[in-house]
């Protein structure tokens, strides 16, 4: 189980140093065998054959480690955590996505660890991620990885499993793997499956190492985030093991002569701690301007100090108003006061910001309807629209019920209340979630634009083509060359899209404005309102220049 030093560079680390196991001792009598595989195992237990050469097909002997499996509660919790991590492909599982009924049966002794693994692999969570949304060959690759701890050995093995799946269903395929002689010999009934190709076990070929490396990718990656296409088709068809790519984020790993120097670069500790060798961490998301993969969440709790309440208010403005720079007169001061005094919950404060005149001016009066709706999804639900039907539904609400009904449709939705509740401020839901397609990630990046961007920059929809066709949006992959930013640069033919700098002179004594001097950077469409504001405060405009 221990990984050698070379394999650490490929993300082949493990959270647990030894196989994780658990056995509920003192159980009742042996249960009747319901499957052929269970009958063979019970027969082998009764024969008491010693460890040594044997036919696995005829007698899958129990593993020796079962005799020494712990039975304490700590080991049980470790087994449950390791099972989710292994079977669900290192996915981030929310509380409502856990198989609580299976956990209860495992705790009560009604299920062995092997039956618990079987139940997880047959769950709706597993089926939606690794059956419904992936190609058949990709699904089989992941089934073998999750349940047998290795990659498929031959194309014939994959073909046989696809045939079984097509004729008898996904459940029959899971049973065939969990009841196989290989599973029972290696893991038995009490050991959680683990990646077993790193140390070259006797029953696997040398190619099993690079095959599993192509599937594993990294210790911190998730199998559900790598697409639905198979990774081993060319290797299995040609009989040539895939080439292992050394991750660019790996620290302390020296590439051998077989690797091309141009594809490897050592990275000193920077954004991450640098003390591990797991690639595909949150660093990759900085390329898209998101700053971090899992966004910070802000939740109001009883006894929050004034500073904490002010931090909540700033976070609400940043999320709901699209990361703007707000002047004092643009803030919803009445709603802030009620929120601080406890008359408004966090959800009601978010609603008040969405219904404010400033939000209406920025995102409703100056934007196209499609743009307004897609920003509402981003600001209030933390995601991009999923389909054209969803956009059409909110377009109908906006046309028939008006502006207020459209804003309330998000804040009062079941999705909002189930994810954010009454006390949590909405945040960017970057992580993959059950029920959301992979393209939702790309669409969110198209809306996010960058960590320092503002949603008031663009007035036309950026997802209308993507949602209508179901394709990945264009122009989202590089934050430095955004297509949708060109319209706001200087030199645009439309004067309303140009940017101007207004310089205000020092005010005389006893004037209404006591600031020594100010400079305002505004767009052409906001020029008139900004000039009215300056004159109302007693200001004197010195110059207006276009920003180059």
C-alpha positions, -999 to +999 in steps of 0.1 A: +000+000+000+029+024+007+037+045-024+074+048-034+090+082-038+088+083-076+051+077-077+045+107-054+052+130-084+022+117-102-002+125-074-001+088-063-004+097-026-030+083-003-048+097+027-043+065+047-010+047+049-025+012+052-057-005+039-087+006+059-109-022+073-136-029+099-153-060+111-183-063+134-174-092+156-198-114+175-224-114+147-252-138+144-250-171+124-240-172+088-266-158+064-277-178+035-258-171+002-279-152-022-254-151-051-230-176-067-200-155-056-212-155-019-218-192-020-182-198-033-168-176-006-187-194+022-176-227+007-139-216+009-143-204+045-156-239+054-128-256+036-102-236+055-077-237+027-043-222+037-027-193+020-009-205-011-014-214-048-051-219-057-076-213-084-092-179-078-122-188-100-130-219-080-120-207-045-117-170-038-101-174-003-107-148+023-079-123+028-057-128+059-062-092+071-099-099+078-088-119+109-072-087+124-097-060+114-106-035+142-141-030+155-139+003+174-160+033+164-130+053+152-122+026+127-159+026+116-158+064+109-125+060+090-140+032+069-171+053+060-149+082+050-125+060+030-155+043+012-170+076+000-136+088-011-128+057-031-162+048-046-173+083-054-140+091-071-128+117-045-159+138-051-171+165-026-202+149-011-228+171+006-247+159+036-279+154+016-260+133-009-247+108+016-262+073+018-274+076+054-295+044+053-265+023+042-243+040+069-269+030+096-270-006+084-232-008+085-231+006+120-258-019+131-239-048+117-265-056+090-240-049+063-203-058+059-179-033+044-182-051+010-220-048+010-216-011+020-193-006-010-219-024-032-246-001-020-226+031-026-218+019-062-256+013-068-267+047-053-283+074-074-254+097-067-229+072-083-253+064-112-258+100-121-221+108-121-205+077-135-233+061-156-258+087-169-233+114-178-203+095-192-196+072-222-199+034-216-162+028-218-155+057-194-180+043-170-164+009-170-129+024-165-141+042-134-161+011-121-129-010-122-108+018-107-133+025-078-141-011-070-110-031-079-083-004-073-068-007-108-073+002-144-088-022-170-061-046-183-074-053-218-100-042-243-116-076-240-123-070-203-140-037-211-160-052-239-172-080-217-183-056-190-201-033-215-219-063-229-230-073-194-241-038-187-262-036-219-279-069-213-285-069-176-280-033-164-256-013-143-266-031-111-256-065-126-222-050-136-216-037-100-225-071-086-202-090-110-173-068-098-180-069-061-187-107-062-157-115-083-129-137-072-104-109-076-124-086-052-128-113-026-092-124-028-077-089-025-103-070-003-125-097+012-155-085+032-139-061+056-114-040+036-122-009+016-109-010-020-078+011-026-054+019-055-031-011-055-011-005-087+015+018-073+036-009-056+034-034-085+015-063-069+021-098-082-012-102-099-010-071-121+012-064-151+038-036-153+015-015-175-010-013-146+010+015-131+008+040-160-027+028-168-039+038-133-018+070-134-038+080-165-070+074-146-059+088-112-044+120-125-038+134-090-046+129-054-067+161-052-087+157-084-122+144-088-132+117-113-165+135-120-147+167-131-126+152-159-153+147-185-172+117-199-148+105-225-126+074-219-089+079-211-075+045-221-091+038-255-059+043-275-037+025-250-059-006-248-064-007-285-027-004-293-014-024-264+010+005-255+009+019-220+001+057-219+028+082-212+027+096-177+026+134-177+044+150-148+022+177-133+037+212-135+027+219-099+047+190-085+073+200-059+105+182-053+102+158-082+131+156-107+120+144-142+139+115-156+156+115-190+125+100-206+104+131-200+106+161-223+121+191-205+096+215-220+067+198-204+080+200-168+088+230-147+094+230-109+072+253-089+083+269-057+058+272-029+035+301-037-002+301-035-003+267-020+018+255+009+042+236-014+045+208+011+026+183-010+029+169-045-008+169-055-016+188-087-049+202-098-054+222-066-071+255-064-041+271-083-056+261-116-086+283-109-065+314-106-060+312-143-097+319-147-096+348-123-116+330-096-089+333-070-098+300-053-118+269-062-141+268-032-154+303-025-156+316+011-190+316+027-203+342+050-230+333+075-247+354+102-245+339+137-259+350+170-236+374+188-218+387+158-198+418+165-203+451+145-171+443+125-185+409+116-218+424+105-200+450+084-181+422+067-214+404+060-227+436+044-196+441+023-198+405+011-235+409+002-228+440-019-199+422-036-220+392-045-253+408-053-241+440-070-215+421-091-182+432-074-188+470-078-172+501-062-202+516-045-204+552-034-221+561-001-253+573-017-256+541-038-258+518-007-291+506+007-286+523+041-321+516+054-318+479+047-283+479+063-297+495+095-325+469+097-301+441+091-277+453+119-306+457+143-319+422+135-351+432+118-339+416+085-324+381+081-295+377+057-319+364+030-342+394+034-312+418+032-301+401+000-336+406-013-335+443-003-303+449-022-317+432-052-348+454-051-328+486-045-328+514-070-291+510-076-294+473-086-323+482-109-303+510-125-272+489-131-287+456-143-323+462-154-325+496-170-293+494-190-290+457-199-307+434-223-333+411-208-312+380-213-282+397-196-304+408-167-317+373-161-283+355-164-268+380-139-297+374-115-288+337-116-252+345-108-259+371-081-287+352-062-281+315-069-243+316-075-245+298-108-252+303-145-285+294-162-288+257-171-311+257-201-331+278-225-363+266-207-350+281-174-343+315-191-377+315-208-394+308-175-378+339-159-384+360-190-421+352-186-420+361-149-403+394-158-428+402-185-459+393-166-450+399-129-425+427-133-391+435-118-399+427-082-415+394-090-384+384-110-360+392-081-382+374-055-385+343-077-348+336-070-347+346-033-379+326-025-370+296-046-364+261-031-329+260-045-319+293-027-334+282+006-319+247+005-284+259-003-281+292+014-310+293+039-318+323+059-284+332+072-258+326+044-249+351+017-250+336-018-216+327-032-201+313-064-208+276-065-177+266-084-175+230-072-193+202-092-227+195-078-252+166-083-277+174-110-256+201-128-239+194-161-202+199-167-209+228-191-223+247-161-187+252-149-177+268-182-208+290-183-200+303-148-165+312-159-180+332-188-201+351-163-174+355-136-149+371-161-123+377-134-116+381-097-114+419-101-140+424-128-174+441-125-207+429-139-216+464-150-190+463-178-210+442-203-247+450-212-253+422-237-258+385-230-227+364-229-245+330-227-274+334-252-256+312-278-243+287-253-277+281-236-296+279-269-272+254-285-261+235-253-224+241-262-195+255-243-194+293-244-166+308-265-141+333-252-140+321-216-107+302-214-083+332-211-090+360-187-064+383-203-081+383-238-118+383-230-139+389-261-166+405-241-143+432-228-134+448-261-166+469-262-156+489-231-122+499-243-114+534-255-119+541-292-152+523-293-175+538-320-204+540-296-199+571-273-219+554-245-192+527-243-163+550-240-147+559-206-140+594-194-120+610-165-137+640-149-114+662-127-131+684-101-113+714-087-107+723-051-137+737-035-139+771-018-144+774+019-180+769+033-190+750+002-212+719+003-183+696-007-152+697+016-130+672-003-099+690-016-102+675-051-117+645-068-113+625-100-141+604-114-138+576-139-172+571-156-186+555-188-203+576-215-237+564-206-233+576-170-218+610-179-249+631-175-259+616-141-223+620-128-221+657-139-255+664-122-241+648-090-210+669-091-229+702-096-254+692-069-225+689-045-211+723-054-183+710-075-165+727-104-154+705-133-119+714-146-115+689-174-131+659-191-108+636-210-113+602-227-093+574-211-069+559-236 
